[in-house]
């Protein structure tokens, strides 16, 4: 019985030996760099307004050739993996200065695999995928008469990558990725509000098709929409904020995580630049980025990678420990220029993009406080249970985040749900105002997408409940 080798999708018009020889030929004068080859298949289904609106499928393959000399980078890409195309791309690199030092050492080899090589696109048929969306739509509409609109989406990707260096190093990875989203609009008394749920990760569709999974999704999204139907205008001003566990870690990702990426700190443009060894947060605040995380099923989380997009094995990187800044997330280029090891955070959206330092799964570790006691300590404030979008300025660390589900807190008890609340602050200051850290660490369900420099990559976030002593809340109440 012949076993299918996913790498054969990359080597249809070129052999591995030829790829190695051409890489040595085109990058031999550079300090660093790689030939990054990729095959990727995507599918996406959207069921909206009671019918299938979108059924997309694509297959694509190509390469990116990057050469690095000093701080200068040359990069070229094409959607044809052949000897001729790679050599033509190599002509771009002739503009680089010759290497002024010995070629950087290759990444260490890695035989750890965090996820299946199987493709989620092939494991389940088209009809069954559409039937799932129809079933979820019908079940949601039957759940409550106030449901006015339902949108269900299902998506998967399967990517095969090979990284080849001029020094003879080669590494490959096969990466599955799936996601299910349920969005509900509820209507009552002329008012409409929304709720949503998403789940995914680096695995097959498997449990996304189980009734217990999508029924939990319906219940979660519907509860959020119905709560928001009862919401009142959010108060404005500075107050204590209790931030819930899990997905609200997206605030940590935006307000703190981007500021801890190596490129911003090498250039001195981050609020955390030059502060290694200094206190940047309250005692007990420990933030890590970990690209090796598995979910409870023993499969890769959304931001997990066996190797990054330069071939470096991922790892747990401690960024802040007990409130003290310990390090940054590094790709090979910024690590070399800063004189530190790469941390496995060199990531790219696809073969058409060069790598840069990016987060994988970034979260705060749990503390010892009981979440119920944290709530009871609050006199007047808000409980932010779920977040939507946000913005951050890397230089200052200032952020603005919208809450999609939040409540007033009065004398230690949850009050009315509120609408239109935004949290305003800056990452470094928020970390110093954390006065309690819950023992209830949760990681998100696997829905994160992070954008930077026009590149999007899947990521994970998480945190325990956090009590912050003073955040500015924007509202209309």
FENLIN-V963431 format. One record per residue. RES is the residue in three letters. PHI is phi in whole degrees, -180 to 180 (none if undefined). OMEGA is omega in radians with two decimals (* if undefined). D_CENTER is the distance of its C-alpha to the mean C-alpha in Angstrom with 2 decimals. Layout:
res phi omega d_center
RES PHI OMEGA D_CENTER
RES PHI OMEGA D_CENTER
//
This chain:
res phi omega d_center
UNK none -3.12 38.36
UNK -88 3.11 36.09
UNK -93 3.14 32.41
UNK -71 3.10 30.09
UNK -102 -3.13 28.22
UNK -55 -3.12 24.95
UNK -64 3.13 25.66
UNK -64 3.09 28.72
UNK -70 3.11 26.61
UNK -93 -3.00 26.13
UNK -109 3.10 29.71
UNK -88 -3.07 31.80
UNK -122 -3.14 33.47
UNK -156 3.11 33.13
UNK -97 3.08 33.58
UNK -58 3.12 31.51
UNK -66 3.11 34.53
UNK -67 3.12 34.68
UNK -61 3.13 31.00
UNK -66 -3.11 31.67
UNK -66 -3.13 34.89
UNK -70 3.08 33.55
UNK -64 3.11 30.63
UNK -64 -3.13 33.28
UNK -68 -3.03 35.44
UNK -89 -3.07 32.95
UNK -113 -3.04 31.02
UNK -61 -3.11 33.87
UNK -93 -3.05 34.67
UNK -96 3.05 31.20
UNK -69 -3.02 29.86
UNK -162 3.12 26.60
UNK 138 -3.09 24.62
UNK -164 2.90 23.94
UNK -97 -3.11 24.37
UNK -113 3.13 21.10
UNK -106 -3.07 22.03
UNK -148 2.88 19.90
UNK -115 3.14 20.83
UNK -141 3.04 18.46
UNK -117 -3.14 19.47
UNK -128 2.93 17.81
UNK -142 -3.14 19.22
UNK -150 3.10 18.70
UNK -124 3.06 21.13
UNK -129 3.09 21.68
UNK -109 -3.00 24.54
UNK -141 3.09 25.72
UNK 57 3.05 29.07
UNK 80 3.13 30.41
UNK -149 3.09 29.98
UNK -74 -3.09 27.69
UNK -98 -3.07 26.68
UNK -138 2.99 24.33
UNK -143 -3.06 24.37
UNK -107 3.06 22.72
UNK -146 3.14 22.69
UNK -146 3.02 22.25
UNK -133 -3.06 22.73
UNK -150 3.08 22.28
UNK -147 3.12 22.97
UNK -178 -3.14 23.41
UNK -141 2.95 23.10
UNK -124 -3.14 22.16
UNK -114 -3.10 24.71
UNK -123 3.01 24.01
UNK -121 -3.11 26.71
UNK -126 3.01 26.55
UNK -132 -3.04 29.73
UNK 63 3.09 29.56
UNK -98 -3.08 27.13
UNK -92 -3.13 27.72
UNK -122 2.98 25.45
UNK -113 -3.08 26.67
UNK -144 3.07 24.47
UNK -143 -3.13 25.61
UNK -145 3.10 24.30
UNK -157 3.13 25.96
UNK -98 3.07 25.48
UNK -138 3.14 28.39
UNK -95 3.13 28.28
UNK -148 -3.14 31.88
UNK -60 -3.12 33.93
UNK -63 -3.12 35.24
UNK -66 -3.14 31.95
UNK -68 3.12 30.53
UNK -64 3.10 33.80
UNK -64 3.08 33.73
UNK -64 3.13 30.26
UNK -64 3.10 31.72
UNK -63 3.09 34.32
UNK -60 -3.04 31.75
UNK -78 3.11 31.32
UNK -66 3.11 35.05
UNK -74 -3.12 34.41
UNK -73 3.00 32.79
UNK -66 3.06 35.13
UNK -59 -3.13 36.18
UNK -59 -3.13 34.44
UNK -101 3.14 36.01
UNK -144 3.10 34.95
UNK -62 3.13 34.46
UNK -59 -3.14 31.41
UNK -59 -3.14 28.46
UNK -62 -3.14 28.31
UNK -70 3.02 26.05
UNK -62 3.05 23.09
UNK -73 -3.13 24.36
UNK -71 -3.06 24.58
UNK -145 3.09 22.44
UNK -117 3.12 23.48
UNK -87 3.11 20.80
UNK -123 -3.03 19.05
UNK -94 -3.07 16.29
UNK -154 -3.09 16.50
UNK -71 3.00 19.22
UNK -81 -3.06 20.58
UNK -69 -3.14 21.67
UNK -94 3.08 20.53
UNK -66 -3.12 19.48
UNK -67 -3.01 21.17
UNK -95 -2.98 24.50
UNK -74 -3.10 24.74
UNK -130 -3.06 25.54
UNK -75 -3.13 27.82
UNK -57 -3.08 27.45
UNK -61 -3.12 29.93
UNK -69 3.10 28.24
UNK -67 3.12 24.89
UNK -66 3.13 26.83
UNK -62 3.09 28.85
UNK -61 -3.12 25.85
UNK -63 3.09 24.83
UNK -62 -3.12 28.51
UNK -65 3.13 28.82
UNK -64 3.11 25.92
UNK -59 -3.11 27.32
UNK -65 -3.13 30.81
UNK -65 3.14 29.91
UNK -68 -3.12 28.04
UNK -67 3.13 31.00
UNK -81 -3.04 33.40
UNK -71 -3.07 31.67
UNK -157 -3.12 32.91
UNK -67 -3.14 35.27
UNK -82 3.11 33.22
UNK -70 -3.10 30.42
UNK -103 -3.08 30.97
UNK -151 3.12 28.04
UNK -133 3.00 25.44
UNK -127 3.12 22.62
UNK -123 3.12 21.00
UNK -131 3.13 18.59
UNK -135 -3.09 17.74
UNK -145 3.08 15.73
UNK -150 3.04 15.32
UNK -140 3.07 14.89
UNK -138 -3.01 16.66
UNK -125 3.05 16.50
UNK -115 -3.13 19.10
UNK -126 3.06 18.88
UNK -135 -3.12 21.70
UNK -116 -3.09 21.83
UNK -124 -3.13 25.43
UNK -116 -3.12 26.88
UNK -68 -3.11 30.41
UNK -87 3.11 31.25
UNK 100 3.12 31.09
UNK -69 3.02 27.66
UNK -145 3.11 25.80
UNK -148 3.10 22.78
UNK -139 -3.14 21.07
UNK -150 3.06 18.22
UNK -122 -2.91 17.93
UNK -124 2.99 14.56
UNK -87 3.08 14.55
UNK -158 3.14 11.92
UNK -133 3.11 13.14
UNK -159 3.02 12.68
UNK -124 3.12 15.50
UNK -127 3.07 15.84
UNK -127 3.11 19.03
UNK -125 -3.05 20.14
UNK -126 2.95 23.61
UNK -111 3.09 26.07
UNK -107 -3.09 28.91
UNK -134 3.06 32.17
UNK -157 3.09 35.13
UNK 54 3.10 37.99
UNK 77 -3.12 36.75
UNK -114 3.11 33.35
UNK -122 3.09 29.99
UNK -140 -3.06 26.69
UNK -117 3.01 23.35
UNK -148 -3.08 21.15
UNK -148 3.09 18.08
UNK -150 3.07 16.31
UNK -144 3.11 13.48
UNK -150 3.14 12.82
UNK -178 3.13 11.42
UNK 157 3.12 10.32
UNK -90 -3.09 11.77
UNK -159 3.04 15.28
UNK -85 -3.14 18.10
UNK -65 3.12 18.84
UNK 14 -2.97 21.26
UNK -72 3.08 20.73
UNK -66 -3.14 19.28
UNK -90 3.14 22.92
UNK -76 3.14 24.51
UNK -56 -3.13 26.28
UNK -66 3.13 25.18
UNK -74 -3.06 21.49
UNK -74 3.03 22.00
UNK -68 3.05 24.81
UNK -63 3.09 22.63
UNK -63 3.10 20.24
UNK -61 -3.11 23.34
UNK -61 -3.11 24.66
UNK -66 -3.12 21.54
UNK -66 -3.12 21.22
UNK -67 3.13 25.01
UNK -60 3.14 25.45
UNK -64 3.14 23.11
UNK -64 -3.11 25.04
UNK -69 3.05 28.38
UNK -61 -3.11 27.65
UNK -68 3.05 26.84
UNK -66 -3.12 30.17
UNK -98 -3.01 31.90
UNK -75 3.08 30.06
UNK -115 -3.12 32.01
UNK -60 -3.13 31.27
UNK -70 3.05 29.10
UNK -71 3.10 31.12
UNK -121 3.11 30.66
UNK 128 -3.13 31.04
UNK -91 3.14 29.87
UNK -158 3.02 29.57
UNK -70 3.12 27.97
UNK -130 2.99 24.61
UNK -97 -3.11 23.44
UNK -100 -3.08 19.67
UNK -70 -3.13 18.79
UNK -82 3.03 16.67
UNK 87 -3.06 13.35
UNK -56 3.07 11.23
UNK -57 3.01 13.19
UNK -62 3.05 11.19
UNK -63 3.06 9.21
UNK -65 3.09 12.49
UNK -63 3.13 12.23
UNK -57 -3.07 8.85
UNK -78 -3.00 10.71
UNK -75 -3.07 14.21
UNK -121 -3.00 14.06
UNK -58 -3.12 10.99
UNK -61 3.13 11.56
UNK -69 3.14 15.19
UNK -106 3.06 14.86
UNK -84 -2.94 13.76
UNK -59 -3.05 16.91
UNK -65 3.13 17.92
UNK -64 -3.10 18.34
UNK -80 3.05 20.32
UNK -64 -3.14 22.45
UNK -84 3.11 23.46
UNK 73 -3.08 24.16
UNK -103 3.13 22.27
UNK -97 3.05 20.04
UNK -64 -3.13 21.51
UNK -103 -3.08 20.98
UNK -61 3.06 22.83
UNK 69 -3.05 25.75
UNK -114 3.10 25.25
UNK -56 3.14 24.65
UNK 89 3.14 26.87
UNK -95 3.07 27.19
UNK -76 3.12 26.46
UNK -122 -3.14 23.55
UNK -152 3.11 23.13
UNK -66 3.06 25.35
UNK -60 -3.11 26.53
UNK 97 -3.13 24.36
UNK -81 3.09 21.04
UNK -126 -3.08 19.08
UNK -119 3.14 15.46
UNK -131 2.94 13.84
UNK -119 -3.03 10.91
UNK -135 3.14 11.41
UNK -86 -3.09 10.37
UNK -106 -3.00 13.29
UNK -66 3.03 12.59
UNK -114 3.07 14.28
UNK -85 -3.06 14.66
UNK -67 3.09 18.19
UNK -89 -3.13 19.27
UNK 80 3.13 18.68
UNK -115 -3.04 15.99
UNK -62 3.04 12.65
UNK -76 -2.98 9.68
UNK -58 -3.11 6.73
UNK -91 -3.05 5.17
UNK -78 3.10 8.93
UNK -145 3.05 11.28
UNK -65 3.01 15.05
UNK -135 3.07 15.39
UNK -81 -3.03 13.45
UNK -85 2.96 14.66
UNK -118 3.14 17.76
UNK 96 3.14 18.81
UNK -79 3.08 18.13
UNK -60 3.10 17.42
UNK -75 -3.07 14.37
UNK -161 2.94 15.47
UNK -87 3.12 15.22
UNK -114 3.10 15.67
UNK -79 -3.12 17.42
UNK -95 3.11 16.77
UNK -131 -3.13 19.07
UNK -124 -3.13 21.71
UNK 51 3.09 24.05
UNK 89 -3.09 23.45
UNK -104 -3.14 24.16
UNK -70 -3.07 21.91
UNK -109 -3.09 21.76
UNK -180 -3.11 19.65
UNK -124 3.03 16.87
UNK -84 -2.97 14.06
UNK -128 2.83 16.01
UNK -93 -3.07 16.32
UNK -70 -3.08 19.92
UNK -61 -3.09 21.38
UNK -70 3.08 20.60
UNK -62 -3.13 21.33
UNK -64 -3.12 24.67
UNK -71 3.11 25.63
UNK -97 3.09 24.91
UNK 72 3.13 26.69
UNK -131 3.13 24.05
UNK -73 2.97 22.38
UNK -68 -3.06 19.16
UNK -109 -3.12 16.43
UNK 82 -3.12 14.53
UNK -113 3.06 11.87
UNK -82 -3.02 13.39
UNK -130 3.10 11.03
UNK -144 3.13 12.08
UNK -69 -3.13 11.48
UNK -164 3.12 14.77
UNK -60 -3.11 18.23
UNK -85 -3.09 19.16
UNK -132 3.03 17.04
UNK -77 3.13 17.66
UNK -76 3.06 15.20
UNK -154 3.13 14.19
UNK -68 -3.14 12.69
UNK -139 3.06 8.91
UNK -73 3.00 6.85
UNK -114 2.99 5.89
UNK -113 -3.04 6.55
UNK -115 -3.06 8.31
UNK -156 3.05 11.15
UNK -98 -3.14 14.85
UNK -76 -3.05 17.44
UNK -72 3.03 20.07
UNK -108 -3.07 23.45
UNK -115 -3.03 26.80
UNK -84 3.08 27.31
UNK -83 -3.09 27.99
UNK -57 3.12 26.01
UNK -65 3.11 29.28
UNK -70 3.09 31.12
UNK -62 3.09 28.51
UNK -64 -3.10 29.14
UNK -64 -3.13 32.87
UNK -75 -3.03 32.89
UNK -82 3.07 31.88
UNK -87 -3.10 34.83
UNK -152 -3.12 33.24
UNK 178 3.09 29.62
UNK -136 3.02 26.74
UNK -109 -3.14 24.32
UNK -96 -3.04 20.88
UNK -88 -3.07 19.60
UNK -146 -3.10 16.84
UNK -115 2.95 15.06
UNK -105 -3.10 14.50
UNK -85 3.11 13.58
UNK -159 3.11 14.28
UNK -135 3.12 15.30
UNK -142 3.01 15.79
UNK -102 -3.03 18.36
UNK -62 -3.05 17.39
UNK -64 -3.09 21.12
UNK -95 -3.05 22.17
UNK 82 -3.10 19.05
UNK -71 -3.11 20.26
UNK -137 2.99 18.04
UNK -136 -3.12 18.84
UNK -129 3.10 17.05
UNK -98 3.09 18.52
UNK -95 3.08 19.17
UNK -97 3.00 19.39
UNK -150 -3.10 21.34
UNK -152 -3.07 23.40
UNK -138 2.94 26.90
UNK -70 3.01 29.74
UNK -123 -3.13 30.80
UNK -135 3.12 34.53
UNK 52 3.03 36.42
UNK 78 -3.12 33.79
UNK -128 3.08 33.35
UNK -68 3.09 30.93
UNK -108 -3.07 32.56
UNK -69 2.99 31.96
UNK -67 -3.10 28.59
UNK -123 -3.09 27.84
UNK -123 3.05 26.51
UNK 83 -3.13 25.29
UNK -80 3.00 24.12
UNK -125 3.09 21.98
UNK -101 -3.06 21.13
UNK -126 3.13 22.14
UNK -179 3.02 22.08
UNK -136 -3.01 20.77
UNK -53 -3.12 18.38
UNK -59 -3.14 21.07
UNK -71 -3.13 23.61
UNK -58 -3.13 21.58
UNK -60 -3.14 21.04
UNK -79 -3.10 24.83
UNK -99 3.10 25.56
UNK -72 -3.09 23.92
UNK -111 3.07 27.07
UNK -158 -3.12 25.88
UNK -126 -3.06 22.98
UNK -70 3.08 22.96
UNK -95 -2.98 23.37
UNK -116 -3.14 21.03
UNK -51 2.99 17.58
UNK -132 2.98 15.22
UNK -102 -3.07 11.65
UNK -67 -3.04 10.05
UNK -79 3.08 11.26
UNK 104 -3.08 8.30
UNK -125 -2.98 7.60
UNK -71 2.99 4.39
UNK -131 -3.08 4.63
UNK -112 3.09 5.09
UNK -109 3.08 8.73
UNK -159 3.11 11.07
UNK 50 3.10 14.58
UNK 66 3.04 14.40
UNK -117 3.09 11.68
UNK -114 3.09 8.57
UNK -138 3.09 6.01
UNK -74 -3.12 3.82
UNK -140 3.03 1.34
UNK -120 3.10 4.45
UNK -135 3.09 6.96
UNK 176 3.08 10.71
UNK -174 2.92 14.18
UNK -83 3.01 17.83
UNK -60 -3.14 20.04
UNK -128 3.03 20.87
UNK -105 -3.09 24.14
UNK -108 -3.04 24.15
UNK -89 3.04 27.70
UNK 115 3.00 27.68
UNK -126 3.08 25.11
UNK -80 3.12 26.31
UNK -108 3.06 25.94
UNK -93 -3.14 26.59
UNK -160 -3.10 28.46
UNK -114 -3.10 31.62
UNK -86 * 33.51
//
